[in-house]
């Protein structure tokens, strides 16, 4: 499984990107990532999750997950983030960038 993750916005408007591949992770993290994707029901989420109210200084996330020949991209504002997707976003925000 491979995830491309982009976070934009926030107070400073900084753009951060990273790519995480389970083939390059320690075993415990490589096992956790697919579970987080499954709990989020990621492949059934819409491509764009709009926020009901535009709020300045919020983050926007773009995630692309590739797994077993499937690929899906979701763009979501921090204000519209579904609770099921939050653990995956938090994990991706905290995982070190792979080299």
Beta strands, then each sheet from edge to edge (+ up, - down):
strand 1: 2-9
strand 2: 16-21
strand 3: 48-49
strand 4: 59-67
strand 5: 70-77
sheet 1: 2+ 1- 4+ 5- 3-
end
